[in-house]
Amino acid sequence: MQLSALSLAALFLSSAALGGAAAGIEDISQLESLAPGFGNSPPAIGRNIDGGSVFTNFFRAYTDRQFFVLNSVQNKYETPGTKLVELDQLMWCADLSFTNFEDDDVDASGDASVPIMGFTGHCLWGTSITRSTFLESGAQMSTAALLSNEFNRDLSVSGVFVPQSNGFDVNWHINTDNMIWRMLDDGRSTGQLIGWEVHDEGDLNPNAASSSFSSVGRVQWISANETAALMDMDVTELTPEQFMPMYKKVWTENHEMEAIVDNPNPEAEMEIVEKAKDGDDGDSIMAMGDEEDTSTGSGRRLGSITPGVLSVALRIFGL
C-alpha cells in the first residue's frame, strides 16, 4: 500500500506548485486576476462560484458512506530559518455518522426550521514525505517514525453546513496529537485548506520545542479508483467494511506508540488499547473514565505492544 509518486505526478498537480506561486506579482490587479470569480456577485446560498451545488461532495459521502481527499500542502515549522516542507497527504474517511437532517432535526434553540446538516467520522492518513525530511524540519519523532508512504495515522473528522458561509466547515485532527486541518467545502472538486499544530506544554517528545507548524494548501476530492491507483491497492480494499479493521489496526499502533514515547504514565492508555484489541465496544471503553484510578506504578507496560510498534520505538530511543 505505497503512495506512488508516479501516480501523484500523473493524476494530480504536485504540491511543489504551491511554493513560488506568487513569483512575479508586481501589482494588486495581478492578484485579483488569479482569484476565481473575482468581481462577480456572490452565488445564491446552495450554489458555488461555478454554478454547481455546494452539497455535491456531502451527498457523495452520504451515499457512498465514505470519501477520499488528496491534500497538497506546505508546512512551515516554528524553528527560525527552517525549510518549507511540501507534501501530499491522502485521507480516507469512513465510519461516518450523519445528523438527522431528514427528520426535521431541531437545533439547540428548538427551531425545527434550521436543520443541522453534518457528520462525524474517522479517517486514515498517508503521506508522500519521508521521515528524515519531517525530522529535519522539527516534526516530532513519534509522528515521523510511522510515516512510510502508507495509511498509518488515524484521524477524526467532522463537518457541518453553515448557510452564512455557503459551504461545509470540515475539520480533521490527529487522534494522538494536536494537529488540525480545516477547509470550507463548497461542493467543487478542488478547494483550499489550512492547518496547524500548536505548542503542547506537557509534550515529552524530544522535538516538542520545534514541532509547532502552520500549513496551507489545496484539497482535491477523489474517487476510490483514483485512491487505489495512488496507494497501489485494489479498489475492493477501499470500502466502508474494509475500512473498519484497518482503522482499528492503525489506531492501536498509534496509541501504543504514543504510550511508549509521549506518555509518562501510560497504564491507563494501554488499558484502553487492550480493551479495544479484545473487541470491547466504544461505550464500555468510555465508561472506564468513570472508574476510580487505583494505579500507583509508573512503569511502562510493553508486554503486549505490537512487535512492529515496539521495534520502531526502540529505533527512536537508539536501541
KAWOBEL-V265728 format. One record per backbone hydrogen bond with DSSP energy under -1.0 kcal/mol. NH is the residue of the N-H (numbers start at 1). CO is the residue of the C=O. E is the energy in kcal/mol with one decimal. If there is no record, write none. Layout:
BEGIN
NH,CO,E
NH,CO,E
END
This chain:
BEGIN
3,149,-1.5
4,230,-3.5
8,4,-2.2
9,5,-2.3
10,6,-2.1
11,7,-2.6
12,8,-2.3
17,14,-1.7
18,15,-2.0
21,18,-1.4
23,20,-1.5
25,22,-1.8
30,27,-1.1
32,28,-2.3
33,29,-1.8
34,31,-1.1
38,35,-1.8
40,37,-2.2
47,44,-2.4
48,52,-2.3
51,48,-2.0
54,46,-1.8
56,53,-1.2
59,55,-3.0
60,56,-1.9
61,57,-2.2
62,58,-2.4
63,59,-2.5
64,60,-2.5
65,61,-1.8
67,93,-2.2
69,91,-2.2
70,220,-2.8
71,89,-3.3
72,218,-2.3
73,87,-2.5
74,216,-2.3
75,85,-3.5
76,214,-2.7
78,212,-2.1
82,79,-2.0
85,75,-2.7
87,73,-2.3
89,71,-2.9
90,126,-3.1
91,69,-2.9
92,124,-2.5
93,67,-2.9
94,122,-2.4
97,120,-3.0
99,118,-2.1
101,99,-1.5
103,100,-1.4
107,111,-1.2
110,107,-2.1
114,111,-1.2
119,159,-2.4
120,97,-2.1
121,157,-2.1
122,94,-2.3
123,155,-2.3
124,92,-2.4
125,153,-1.9
126,90,-2.3
128,88,-2.3
134,130,-1.7
135,131,-2.3
136,132,-2.5
137,133,-1.2
138,135,-1.1
139,134,-2.5
144,140,-2.5
145,141,-2.5
146,143,-1.0
147,144,-1.5
152,125,-2.5
153,125,-1.2
155,123,-2.4
156,173,-2.2
157,121,-2.3
158,171,-2.1
159,119,-2.2
160,169,-1.3
161,117,-3.0
162,167,-2.9
166,162,-1.3
167,162,-1.2
168,185,-2.7
169,160,-2.6
170,183,-2.8
171,158,-2.9
172,181,-2.5
173,156,-2.0
174,179,-1.8
175,154,-1.9
177,174,-1.1
180,196,-2.7
181,172,-2.3
182,194,-3.3
183,170,-2.4
185,168,-3.1
191,219,-2.7
193,217,-2.2
194,182,-2.4
195,215,-2.1
196,180,-2.6
197,213,-2.1
203,200,-1.9
208,205,-2.0
210,207,-2.0
213,197,-1.5
214,76,-1.9
215,195,-2.5
216,74,-1.6
217,193,-2.2
218,72,-2.5
219,191,-2.3
220,70,-2.0
221,189,-2.6
222,68,-2.0
227,223,-2.1
228,224,-2.6
229,225,-1.8
230,226,-2.0
231,227,-2.4
233,228,-2.4
237,234,-2.4
238,235,-1.6
243,239,-1.9
244,240,-1.1
246,242,-1.1
247,243,-3.0
248,244,-2.3
249,245,-1.9
250,246,-2.4
251,247,-3.1
252,248,-2.3
253,249,-2.3
254,250,-2.5
255,251,-2.1
256,252,-2.4
257,253,-2.2
258,254,-2.5
259,255,-2.3
260,256,-1.9
261,257,-2.6
262,258,-2.1
270,266,-2.9
271,267,-1.9
272,268,-1.7
273,269,-2.2
274,270,-2.6
275,271,-1.9
276,272,-2.2
277,273,-2.5
278,274,-1.9
279,276,-1.2
280,275,-2.4
285,281,-1.6
286,282,-2.6
287,283,-1.8
288,285,-1.1
289,286,-1.6
290,287,-1.8
291,288,-1.6
302,300,-1.1
305,302,-1.6
310,306,-2.3
311,307,-2.2
312,308,-1.6
313,309,-2.4
314,310,-2.3
315,311,-1.6
316,312,-2.0
317,313,-1.9
318,315,-1.1
319,314,-3.4
END
